[in-house]
Amino acid sequence: MHYFADQTGGSAFFPLQAKDLNQDFENVANELRHQYNLFYRPEPEHNDGQYHAVEIKVRGRKDLLVRARKGYYAKRQAS
């Protein structure tokens, strides 16, 4: 789960008991209140069906954590 969460920009939670769920839900709610969405469209648009790595950096803000997918698969151009 950690691997898939990391690859997709998500988080994984593993509560040991049902009572631990409250803290996990609080963590998720807090994160949702403090997130930004960034949309990316490459120019020129790739139509090769290949994987393209993407790296996101925030300049001058060491206190921010960026969680995002590591890249994307481009659509293959119809023949």
C-alpha positions in Angstrom: 0.0 0.0 0.0 2.8 2.4 0.8 4.3 1.8 -2.7 1.0 2.5 -4.5 0.3 5.6 -2.3 3.7 6.9 -3.1 3.4 6.4 -6.8 0.1 8.1 -7.1 0.7 11.0 -4.7 -1.5 9.6 -1.9 -1.1 8.4 1.7 -1.6 5.0 3.3 -3.1 4.6 6.7 -2.9 1.4 8.8 -5.0 1.7 11.9 -4.3 -1.2 14.4 -7.7 -0.9 16.1 -11.1 0.6 15.2 -10.5 3.4 17.7 -7.5 4.5 15.7 -9.8 5.3 12.8 -10.8 8.6 14.4 -7.2 9.9 14.2 -6.8 8.7 10.7 -10.0 10.5 9.6 -8.9 13.6 11.3 -5.5 13.5 9.5 -7.3 13.0 6.2 -9.7 15.9 6.9 -6.8 18.2 7.9 -4.9 17.3 4.8 -7.9 18.0 2.5 -8.2 21.5 4.1 -4.6 22.3 3.3 -4.0 21.0 -0.2 -3.7 22.6 -3.6 -4.5 21.0 -6.9 -2.2 21.4 -9.9 -3.1 20.4 -13.4 -0.5 19.7 -16.0 -0.8 19.6 -19.8 2.4 19.2 -21.7 3.1 21.5 -24.7 3.5 20.1 -27.2 1.1 17.3 -26.3 2.7 13.9 -26.6 0.8 11.2 -28.5 3.3 8.4 -28.3 1.7 6.1 -25.7 5.0 6.3 -23.7 5.5 7.0 -20.0 6.7 10.6 -19.3 8.2 11.5 -15.9 7.1 14.7 -14.2 8.9 16.3 -11.3 7.2 19.0 -9.2 9.2 21.4 -7.1 8.2 24.4 -5.0 10.9 27.1 -5.0 11.7 28.8 -1.7 9.3 26.8 0.5 11.2 24.0 2.3 8.2 23.6 4.6 5.9 22.3 1.9 5.5 18.6 1.0 4.7 17.8 -2.6 2.9 14.5 -3.2 2.1 13.8 -6.8 2.3 11.1 -9.4 5.8 10.4 -10.7 4.6 10.7 -14.3 1.9 9.8 -16.8 1.3 7.6 -19.9 0.5 9.7 -22.9 -2.4 8.8 -25.2 -1.4 6.9 -28.3 -2.2 8.8 -31.5 -5.0 7.0 -33.5 -3.9 5.6 -36.8 
